[in-house]
Amino acid sequence: MFDLFEEAKADLENYKSLGLPKPEPVGRFYARLAEEANTYPVPNLAVEICLQAYIRNKKKLLEKGGKAADVEWTGRIAYAAYLPKLSNADCIRDFIACVVYGMAIGAIPSSEGTRLLYGAQVAHSALPGGKKRRRKHTKNAPNTPPVTNSTQAPSTT
């Protein structure tokens, strides 16, 4: 698996050396293809990967005659193992989508999902530029006149 990352890293360096733009993330490319094909709702690649891991691992254990509780536990662990890392804004959005979908299908218990979503919120706020600055309001600030609609005809008095 790490060999694939090294190959991808080398390919990115080749692109850079040739002056080519950085390729778009696979998840965005996948979503763009779905939109072009008029597929709605647009599938999320990260959610699909988590879901397939969940189904595949549950199916394997069921075929081996595993107990229902063990089958469900195995599926949950597989789903969680494929959650995206919280490394950038795209990954955080995919992580949130996976957690919410996992909660919807029962792969992630609600209490655990709530904690995971809070972790994603913290990770997002830790990103550079993740928090938006709020304007400071002072008590002595002058009142500003309300903004009027510029499409209204001027009044003639």
C-alpha positions in Angstrom: 0.0 0.0 0.0 2.8 2.4 0.9 4.4 1.6 -2.5 1.3 3.1 -4.2 1.7 6.3 -2.2 5.3 6.5 -3.2 4.4 6.0 -6.8 1.7 8.6 -6.6 4.1 11.0 -4.9 6.6 10.5 -7.7 3.9 11.0 -10.4 3.0 14.4 -8.7 6.6 15.4 -8.8 6.7 14.5 -12.5 3.6 16.7 -13.2 5.2 19.6 -11.3 8.5 19.3 -13.2 6.6 19.3 -16.5 4.7 22.4 -15.4 1.3 20.6 -15.4 -1.3 21.7 -12.9 -1.9 19.5 -9.9 -4.5 16.9 -10.6 -7.9 17.3 -8.9 -8.6 14.9 -6.0 -10.2 11.6 -6.9 -13.3 12.3 -4.9 -14.0 15.5 -6.7 -13.3 13.9 -10.1 -15.7 11.1 -9.2 -18.4 13.6 -8.2 -17.8 15.7 -11.4 -18.2 12.6 -13.5 -21.4 11.7 -11.8 -22.7 15.2 -12.3 -21.8 15.1 -16.0 -23.7 11.8 -16.3 -26.7 13.4 -14.6 -26.4 10.9 -11.7 -28.3 12.2 -8.7 -27.7 12.1 -5.9 -24.0 12.5 -6.7 -22.3 9.6 -5.0 -19.5 10.2 -2.5 -16.5 8.0 -3.2 -15.4 7.9 0.4 -18.8 6.8 1.6 -18.9 4.1 -1.1 -15.5 2.8 0.1 -16.7 2.7 3.7 -19.9 1.1 2.7 -18.3 -1.6 0.6 -15.9 -2.5 3.4 -18.8 -2.8 5.8 -20.8 -5.0 3.4 -17.8 -7.1 2.3 -16.6 -7.9 5.9 -20.1 -8.7 7.2 -20.7 -11.0 4.2 -17.4 -12.8 4.8 -18.2 -13.6 8.4 -21.8 -14.5 7.6 -20.5 -17.0 5.0 -18.3 -18.5 7.7 -21.3 -18.9 10.0 -20.4 -16.2 12.4 -22.7 -15.1 15.2 -25.0 -12.1 14.4 -23.3 -9.9 17.0 -19.8 -10.7 15.7 -20.9 -10.1 12.1 -22.2 -6.6 13.0 -19.1 -5.8 15.1 -16.9 -6.8 12.2 -18.8 -4.7 9.8 -18.6 -1.7 12.2 -14.8 -2.1 12.6 -14.3 -2.4 8.8 -16.4 0.7 8.2 -14.5 2.7 10.8 -11.1 1.5 9.4 -11.9 3.1 6.1 -13.0 6.5 7.4 -11.0 9.2 5.7 -8.2 10.9 7.7 -8.8 14.4 9.0 -5.9 15.8 7.0 -7.5 18.6 4.9 -10.9 20.2 4.2 -11.9 17.7 1.5 -11.0 14.8 3.8 -12.9 16.3 6.6 -16.0 16.8 4.4 -15.7 13.1 3.3 -15.2 12.0 6.9 -18.4 13.8 7.9 -20.3 12.3 5.0 -19.1 8.8 6.0 -20.0 9.3 9.7 -23.5 10.6 8.9 -24.1 7.8 6.4 -22.7 5.2 8.8 -25.1 6.5 11.5 -28.0 6.2 9.1 -27.3 2.6 8.3 -26.4 1.5 11.8 -22.7 1.0 11.1 -21.8 3.7 13.6 -23.8 4.0 16.9 -25.3 7.5 17.5 -23.2 8.2 20.6 -20.0 7.3 18.8 -21.0 9.2 15.7 -21.7 12.3 17.7 -18.1 12.2 19.1 -16.7 11.6 15.7 -18.5 14.6 14.3 -17.3 16.8 17.1 -13.7 15.6 16.3 -14.3 16.6 12.6 -15.5 20.0 13.8 -12.4 20.5 15.9 -10.1 19.3 13.1 -11.8 21.8 10.7 -11.3 24.7 13.1 -7.7 23.7 13.4 -7.1 24.1 9.6 -5.4 27.3 8.5 -8.2 29.7 7.7 -10.7 27.3 9.3 -12.2 29.8 11.6 -13.7 32.9 10.2 -13.0 36.1 11.9 -16.0 37.8 13.4 -16.5 41.6 13.3 -16.1 43.2 16.6 -19.1 45.3 17.6 -18.5 48.2 19.9 -21.2 49.9 22.0 -20.3 53.3 20.7 -20.4 52.4 17.0 -22.5 54.9 15.0 -25.7 53.5 13.6 -25.5 53.1 9.9 -28.5 53.8 7.7 -30.3 50.8 6.3 -29.3 49.7 2.9 -31.9 50.6 0.3 -32.7 48.5 -2.7 -31.0 50.2 -5.7 -33.6 48.9 -8.1 -36.3 51.2 -6.6 -37.1 54.3 -8.6 -35.9 57.5 -7.1 -38.6 59.4 -5.2 -39.6 62.8 -6.6 -40.6 65.3 -4.0 
